[in-house]
Amino acid sequence: MKTNMGTADRAIRIIAGVILIALVFVGPQTAWGWIGLVPLLTALAGICPAYSLLGINTCKARTSR
């Protein structure tokens, strides 16, 4: 699969994922915070399946895989 996420997009997803996961341990302490794994894992992989389905690419450098 090709990388389809740019640097800014990945940084925002990492921050959002960490904040959501932190909600499991502090704040309301509900299991809903584990949803933060989705943006965190997609940011670390650099691939968003939803972007692939919609044909979106925020990555500036085109990879030829």
Gaussian input, Z-matrix of N, CA and C with variables (Angstrom, degrees):
# hf/3-21g

backbone

0 1
 N
 C     1     B1
 C     2     B2     1     A1
 N     3     B3     2     A2     1     D1
 C     4     B4     3     A3     2     D2
 C     5     B5     4     A4     3     D3
 N     6     B6     5     A5     4     D4
 C     7     B7     6     A6     5     D5
 C     8     B8     7     A7     6     D6
 N     9     B9     8     A8     7     D7
 C    10    B10     9     A9     8     D8
 C    11    B11    10    A10     9     D9
 N    12    B12    11    A11    10    D10
 C    13    B13    12    A12    11    D11
 C    14    B14    13    A13    12    D12
 N    15    B15    14    A14    13    D13
 C    16    B16    15    A15    14    D14
 C    17    B17    16    A16    15    D15
 N    18    B18    17    A17    16    D16
 C    19    B19    18    A18    17    D17
 C    20    B20    19    A19    18    D18
 N    21    B21    20    A20    19    D19
 C    22    B22    21    A21    20    D20
 C    23    B23    22    A22    21    D21
 N    24    B24    23    A23    22    D22
 C    25    B25    24    A24    23    D23
 C    26    B26    25    A25    24    D24
 N    27    B27    26    A26    25    D25
 C    28    B28    27    A27    26    D26
 C    29    B29    28    A28    27    D27
 N    30    B30    29    A29    28    D28
 C    31    B31    30    A30    29    D29
 C    32    B32    31    A31    30    D30
 N    33    B33    32    A32    31    D31
 C    34    B34    33    A33    32    D32
 C    35    B35    34    A34    33    D33
 N    36    B36    35    A35    34    D34
 C    37    B37    36    A36    35    D35
 C    38    B38    37    A37    36    D36
 N    39    B39    38    A38    37    D37
 C    40    B40    39    A39    38    D38
 C    41    B41    40    A40    39    D39
 N    42    B42    41    A41    40    D40
 C    43    B43    42    A42    41    D41
 C    44    B44    43    A43    42    D42
 N    45    B45    44    A44    43    D43
 C    46    B46    45    A45    44    D44
 C    47    B47    46    A46    45    D45
 N    48    B48    47    A47    46    D46
 C    49    B49    48    A48    47    D47
 C    50    B50    49    A49    48    D48
 N    51    B51    50    A50    49    D49
 C    52    B52    51    A51    50    D50
 C    53    B53    52    A52    51    D51
 N    54    B54    53    A53    52    D52
 C    55    B55    54    A54    53    D53
 C    56    B56    55    A55    54    D54
 N    57    B57    56    A56    55    D55
 C    58    B58    57    A57    56    D56
 C    59    B59    58    A58    57    D57
 N    60    B60    59    A59    58    D58
 C    61    B61    60    A60    59    D59
 C    62    B62    61    A61    60    D60
 N    63    B63    62    A62    61    D61
 C    64    B64    63    A63    62    D62
 C    65    B65    64    A64    63    D63
 N    66    B66    65    A65    64    D64
 C    67    B67    66    A66    65    D65
 C    68    B68    67    A67    66    D66
 N    69    B69    68    A68    67    D67
 C    70    B70    69    A69    68    D68
 C    71    B71    70    A70    69    D69
 N    72    B72    71    A71    70    D70
 C    73    B73    72    A72    71    D71
 C    74    B74    73    A73    72    D72
 N    75    B75    74    A74    73    D73
 C    76    B76    75    A75    74    D74
 C    77    B77    76    A76    75    D75
 N    78    B78    77    A77    76    D76
 C    79    B79    78    A78    77    D77
 C    80    B80    79    A79    78    D78
 N    81    B81    80    A80    79    D79
 C    82    B82    81    A81    80    D80
 C    83    B83    82    A82    81    D81
 N    84    B84    83    A83    82    D82
 C    85    B85    84    A84    83    D83
 C    86    B86    85    A85    84    D84
 N    87    B87    86    A86    85    D85
 C    88    B88    87    A87    86    D86
 C    89    B89    88    A88    87    D87
 N    90    B90    89    A89    88    D88
 C    91    B91    90    A90    89    D89
 C    92    B92    91    A91    90    D90
 N    93    B93    92    A92    91    D91
 C    94    B94    93    A93    92    D92
 C    95    B95    94    A94    93    D93
 N    96    B96    95    A95    94    D94
 C    97    B97    96    A96    95    D95
 C    98    B98    97    A97    96    D96
 N    99    B99    98    A98    97    D97
 C   100   B100    99    A99    98    D98
 C   101   B101   100   A100    99    D99
 N   102   B102   101   A101   100   D100
 C   103   B103   102   A102   101   D101
 C   104   B104   103   A103   102   D102
 N   105   B105   104   A104   103   D103
 C   106   B106   105   A105   104   D104
 C   107   B107   106   A106   105   D105
 N   108   B108   107   A107   106   D106
 C   109   B109   108   A108   107   D107
 C   110   B110   109   A109   108   D108
 N   111   B111   110   A110   109   D109
 C   112   B112   111   A111   110   D110
 C   113   B113   112   A112   111   D111
 N   114   B114   113   A113   112   D112
 C   115   B115   114   A114   113   D113
 C   116   B116   115   A115   114   D114
 N   117   B117   116   A116   115   D115
 C   118   B118   117   A117   116   D116
 C   119   B119   118   A118   117   D117
 N   120   B120   119   A119   118   D118
 C   121   B121   120   A120   119   D119
 C   122   B122   121   A121   120   D120
 N   123   B123   122   A122   121   D121
 C   124   B124   123   A123   122   D122
 C   125   B125   124   A124   123   D123
 N   126   B126   125   A125   124   D124
 C   127   B127   126   A126   125   D125
 C   128   B128   127   A127   126   D126
 N   129   B129   128   A128   127   D127
 C   130   B130   129   A129   128   D128
 C   131   B131   130   A130   129   D129
 N   132   B132   131   A131   130   D130
 C   133   B133   132   A132   131   D131
 C   134   B134   133   A133   132   D132
 N   135   B135   134   A134   133   D133
 C   136   B136   135   A135   134   D134
 C   137   B137   136   A136   135   D135
 N   138   B138   137   A137   136   D136
 C   139   B139   138   A138   137   D137
 C   140   B140   139   A139   138   D138
 N   141   B141   140   A140   139   D139
 C   142   B142   141   A141   140   D140
 C   143   B143   142   A142   141   D141
 N   144   B144   143   A143   142   D142
 C   145   B145   144   A144   143   D143
 C   146   B146   145   A145   144   D144
 N   147   B147   146   A146   145   D145
 C   148   B148   147   A147   146   D146
 C   149   B149   148   A148   147   D147
 N   150   B150   149   A149   148   D148
 C   151   B151   150   A150   149   D149
 C   152   B152   151   A151   150   D150
 N   153   B153   152   A152   151   D151
 C   154   B154   153   A153   152   D152
 C   155   B155   154   A154   153   D153
 N   156   B156   155   A155   154   D154
 C   157   B157   156   A156   155   D155
 C   158   B158   157   A157   156   D156
 N   159   B159   158   A158   157   D157
 C   160   B160   159   A159   158   D158
 C   161   B161   160   A160   159   D159
 N   162   B162   161   A161   160   D160
 C   163   B163   162   A162   161   D161
 C   164   B164   163   A163   162   D162
 N   165   B165   164   A164   163   D163
 C   166   B166   165   A165   164   D164
 C   167   B167   166   A166   165   D165
 N   168   B168   167   A167   166   D166
 C   169   B169   168   A168   167   D167
 C   170   B170   169   A169   168   D168
 N   171   B171   170   A170   169   D169
 C   172   B172   171   A171   170   D170
 C   173   B173   172   A172   171   D171
 N   174   B174   173   A173   172   D172
 C   175   B175   174   A174   173   D173
 C   176   B176   175   A175   174   D174
 N   177   B177   176   A176   175   D175
 C   178   B178   177   A177   176   D176
 C   179   B179   178   A178   177   D177
 N   180   B180   179   A179   178   D178
 C   181   B181   180   A180   179   D179
 C   182   B182   181   A181   180   D180
 N   183   B183   182   A182   181   D181
 C   184   B184   183   A183   182   D182
 C   185   B185   184   A184   183   D183
 N   186   B186   185   A185   184   D184
 C   187   B187   186   A186   185   D185
 C   188   B188   187   A187   186   D186
 N   189   B189   188   A188   187   D187
 C   190   B190   189   A189   188   D188
 C   191   B191   190   A190   189   D189
 N   192   B192   191   A191   190   D190
 C   193   B193   192   A192   191   D191
 C   194   B194   193   A193   192   D192

   B1=1.4505
   B2=1.5232
   B3=1.3065
   B4=1.4496
   B5=1.5210
   B6=1.3097
   B7=1.4499
   B8=1.5224
   B9=1.3307
   B10=1.4497
   B11=1.5334
   B12=1.3336
   B13=1.4607
   B14=1.5224
   B15=1.3286
   B16=1.4458
   B17=1.5190
   B18=1.3225
   B19=1.4616
   B20=1.5246
   B21=1.3107
   B22=1.4705
   B23=1.5233
   B24=1.3133
   B25=1.4588
   B26=1.5253
   B27=1.3169
   B28=1.4598
   B29=1.5193
   B30=1.3346
   B31=1.4676
   B32=1.5241
   B33=1.3278
   B34=1.4667
   B35=1.5197
   B36=1.3185
   B37=1.4662
   B38=1.5298
   B39=1.3273
   B40=1.4674
   B41=1.5236
   B42=1.3134
   B43=1.4635
   B44=1.5196
   B45=1.3292
   B46=1.4660
   B47=1.5314
   B48=1.3215
   B49=1.4617
   B50=1.5157
   B51=1.3254
   B52=1.4668
   B53=1.5294
   B54=1.3320
   B55=1.4647
   B56=1.5273
   B57=1.3233
   B58=1.4646
   B59=1.5276
   B60=1.3221
   B61=1.4627
   B62=1.5267
   B63=1.3268
   B64=1.4633
   B65=1.5257
   B66=1.3334
   B67=1.4611
   B68=1.5256
   B69=1.3315
   B70=1.4593
   B71=1.5276
   B72=1.3297
   B73=1.4615
   B74=1.5210
   B75=1.3224
   B76=1.4659
   B77=1.5243
   B78=1.2946
   B79=1.4584
   B80=1.5163
   B81=1.3411
   B82=1.4650
   B83=1.5299
   B84=1.3108
   B85=1.4656
   B86=1.5230
   B87=1.3211
   B88=1.4577
   B89=1.5205
   B90=1.2982
   B91=1.4637
   B92=1.5241
   B93=1.3136
   B94=1.4565
   B95=1.5261
   B96=1.2982
   B97=1.4570
   B98=1.5138
   B99=1.3395
   B100=1.4612
   B101=1.5189
   B102=1.3205
   B103=1.4685
   B104=1.5301
   B105=1.3277
   B106=1.4528
   B107=1.5212
   B108=1.3216
   B109=1.4682
   B110=1.5299
   B111=1.3213
   B112=1.4647
   B113=1.5270
   B114=1.3551
   B115=1.4604
   B116=1.5270
   B117=1.3261
   B118=1.4620
   B119=1.5266
   B120=1.3184
   B121=1.4683
   B122=1.5195
   B123=1.3293
   B124=1.4634
   B125=1.5221
   B126=1.3165
   B127=1.4672
   B128=1.5195
   B129=1.3156
   B130=1.4618
   B131=1.5237
   B132=1.3277
   B133=1.4652
   B134=1.5256
   B135=1.3340
   B136=1.4605
   B137=1.5118
   B138=1.3216
   B139=1.4627
   B140=1.5261
   B141=1.3208
   B142=1.4548
   B143=1.5237
   B144=1.3328
   B145=1.4624
   B146=1.5334
   B147=1.3216
   B148=1.4658
   B149=1.5300
   B150=1.3221
   B151=1.4648
   B152=1.5273
   B153=1.3240
   B154=1.4631
   B155=1.5248
   B156=1.3258
   B157=1.4647
   B158=1.5224
   B159=1.3376
   B160=1.4603
   B161=1.5253
   B162=1.3300
   B163=1.4555
   B164=1.5179
   B165=1.3264
   B166=1.4618
   B167=1.5174
   B168=1.3301
   B169=1.4567
   B170=1.5263
   B171=1.3423
   B172=1.4624
   B173=1.5131
   B174=1.3175
   B175=1.4565
   B176=1.5185
   B177=1.3380
   B178=1.4634
   B179=1.5205
   B180=1.3164
   B181=1.4625
   B182=1.5151
   B183=1.2982
   B184=1.4552
   B185=1.5216
   B186=1.3163
   B187=1.4625
   B188=1.5158
   B189=1.2942
   B190=1.4658
   B191=1.5102
   B192=1.3002
   B193=1.4742
   B194=1.4773
   A1=109.26
   A2=115.80
   A3=121.38
   A4=110.68
   A5=115.81
   A6=121.07
   A7=108.01
   A8=117.06
   A9=119.98
   A10=113.00
   A11=115.96
   A12=120.53
   A13=109.79
   A14=115.68
   A15=121.38
   A16=112.03
   A17=115.82
   A18=121.92
   A19=112.00
   A20=117.43
   A21=120.81
   A22=110.67
   A23=117.11
   A24=122.17
   A25=110.53
   A26=115.91
   A27=120.24
   A28=111.47
   A29=117.53
   A30=121.02
   A31=110.88
   A32=116.58
   A33=120.27
   A34=110.63
   A35=117.09
   A36=120.44
   A37=111.97
   A38=117.05
   A39=119.60
   A40=110.24
   A41=117.01
   A42=121.10
   A43=110.71
   A44=117.11
   A45=120.95
   A46=110.72
   A47=116.94
   A48=120.57
   A49=112.68
   A50=116.37
   A51=120.22
   A52=110.43
   A53=117.29
   A54=120.46
   A55=110.57
   A56=117.27
   A57=119.98
   A58=111.63
   A59=117.06
   A60=119.71
   A61=110.58
   A62=117.53
   A63=121.01
   A64=111.11
   A65=117.55
   A66=120.53
   A67=112.51
   A68=117.28
   A69=120.44
   A70=110.01
   A71=116.48
   A72=120.87
   A73=113.59
   A74=117.66
   A75=121.98
   A76=108.24
   A77=117.00
   A78=120.15
   A79=110.38
   A80=117.78
   A81=120.03
   A82=114.00
   A83=118.07
   A84=124.41
   A85=112.59
   A86=116.39
   A87=121.23
   A88=109.31
   A89=115.26
   A90=120.58
   A91=112.14
   A92=118.94
   A93=122.32
   A94=111.65
   A95=118.14
   A96=120.94
   A97=113.44
   A98=116.95
   A99=120.33
   A100=112.09
   A101=117.61
   A102=120.67
   A103=109.40
   A104=117.10
   A105=121.60
   A106=113.78
   A107=117.40
   A108=120.21
   A109=111.32
   A110=117.04
   A111=120.30
   A112=111.22
   A113=119.53
   A114=117.32
   A115=112.86
   A116=116.93
   A117=119.65
   A118=111.36
   A119=117.17
   A120=120.31
   A121=112.20
   A122=117.52
   A123=118.74
   A124=110.59
   A125=117.23
   A126=119.98
   A127=111.13
   A128=117.21
   A129=120.08
   A130=111.68
   A131=117.09
   A132=120.80
   A133=111.56
   A134=116.53
   A135=120.45
   A136=113.39
   A137=115.77
   A138=121.00
   A139=109.14
   A140=115.92
   A141=121.52
   A142=108.23
   A143=118.04
   A144=120.24
   A145=112.86
   A146=117.53
   A147=120.10
   A148=110.46
   A149=117.16
   A150=120.88
   A151=110.11
   A152=117.12
   A153=121.07
   A154=110.88
   A155=116.50
   A156=120.19
   A157=112.23
   A158=116.39
   A159=120.97
   A160=113.27
   A161=117.48
   A162=121.28
   A163=113.65
   A164=117.28
   A165=122.11
   A166=109.00
   A167=116.34
   A168=121.13
   A169=108.09
   A170=117.57
   A171=121.40
   A172=111.78
   A173=117.64
   A174=122.79
   A175=108.99
   A176=116.52
   A177=120.37
   A178=111.86
   A179=117.25
   A180=121.32
   A181=109.40
   A182=115.98
   A183=120.71
   A184=109.26
   A185=116.62
   A186=120.13
   A187=108.38
   A188=116.03
   A189=119.63
   A190=109.82
   A191=115.28
   A192=121.13
   A193=109.68
   D1=147.57
   D2=-179.22
   D3=-88.75
   D4=146.15
   D5=174.21
   D6=-66.72
   D7=129.08
   D8=-178.29
   D9=-128.16
   D10=18.55
   D11=-179.38
   D12=-125.23
   D13=132.28
   D14=177.84
   D15=-80.78
   D16=175.34
   D17=-176.73
   D18=-63.19
   D19=-45.83
   D20=-179.08
   D21=-64.43
   D22=-42.04
   D23=179.14
   D24=-61.67
   D25=-43.23
   D26=179.65
   D27=-66.04
   D28=-41.21
   D29=179.99
   D30=-63.36
   D31=-42.82
   D32=179.29
   D33=-63.27
   D34=-41.25
   D35=179.45
   D36=-66.98
   D37=-38.08
   D38=178.12
   D39=-63.98
   D40=-45.98
   D41=179.38
   D42=-62.12
   D43=-46.62
   D44=-180.00
   D45=-62.61
   D46=-42.24
   D47=179.88
   D48=-63.38
   D49=-43.53
   D50=179.65
   D51=-65.17
   D52=-40.92
   D53=178.92
   D54=-63.49
   D55=-44.28
   D56=179.76
   D57=-64.54
   D58=-41.68
   D59=178.60
   D60=-65.86
   D61=-35.14
   D62=178.52
   D63=-62.71
   D64=-27.26
   D65=178.73
   D66=-65.00
   D67=-19.69
   D68=176.77
   D69=-68.66
   D70=-32.51
   D71=-173.70
   D72=-100.58
   D73=-29.97
   D74=178.35
   D75=-129.61
   D76=165.07
   D77=179.76
   D78=80.38
   D79=-135.51
   D80=-175.78
   D81=-69.75
   D82=-16.97
   D83=177.04
   D84=52.73
   D85=51.90
   D86=176.19
   D87=-108.54
   D88=162.31
   D89=-179.45
   D90=-71.65
   D91=-12.74
   D92=179.79
   D93=-61.52
   D94=-22.50
   D95=179.07
   D96=-63.30
   D97=-23.10
   D98=179.71
   D99=-67.21
   D100=-12.51
   D101=173.87
   D102=-61.76
   D103=-22.10
   D104=177.75
   D105=-61.16
   D106=-15.52
   D107=176.88
   D108=-65.68
   D109=-31.69
   D110=-177.74
   D111=-63.00
   D112=-56.15
   D113=179.17
   D114=-65.99
   D115=-32.08
   D116=179.58
   D117=-65.54
   D118=-46.48
   D119=-178.80
   D120=-69.74
   D121=-37.84
   D122=178.25
   D123=-67.60
   D124=-35.47
   D125=178.35
   D126=-68.38
   D127=-41.60
   D128=179.48
   D129=-66.66
   D130=-33.83
   D131=178.54
   D132=-80.84
   D133=-26.90
   D134=-178.50
   D135=80.36
   D136=10.02
   D137=-177.68
   D138=-127.25
   D139=127.70
   D140=176.21
   D141=-113.28
   D142=115.20
   D143=-179.80
   D144=-60.15
   D145=-35.57
   D146=178.67
   D147=-65.58
   D148=-39.33
   D149=176.80
   D150=-61.99
   D151=-40.00
   D152=179.73
   D153=-62.97
   D154=-43.14
   D155=179.59
   D156=-65.45
   D157=-36.67
   D158=-177.06
   D159=-90.63
   D160=-5.22
   D161=179.06
   D162=75.39
   D163=25.53
   D164=-179.87
   D165=-92.67
   D166=140.27
   D167=177.26
   D168=-143.02
   D169=111.08
   D170=178.75
   D171=-98.36
   D172=1.96
   D173=178.99
   D174=-80.37
   D175=125.46
   D176=-178.81
   D177=-71.57
   D178=-43.60
   D179=-178.93
   D180=-84.59
   D181=125.78
   D182=177.99
   D183=-81.69
   D184=128.00
   D185=177.09
   D186=-98.67
   D187=140.81
   D188=-179.07
   D189=-110.52
   D190=79.22
   D191=177.77
   D192=-103.66

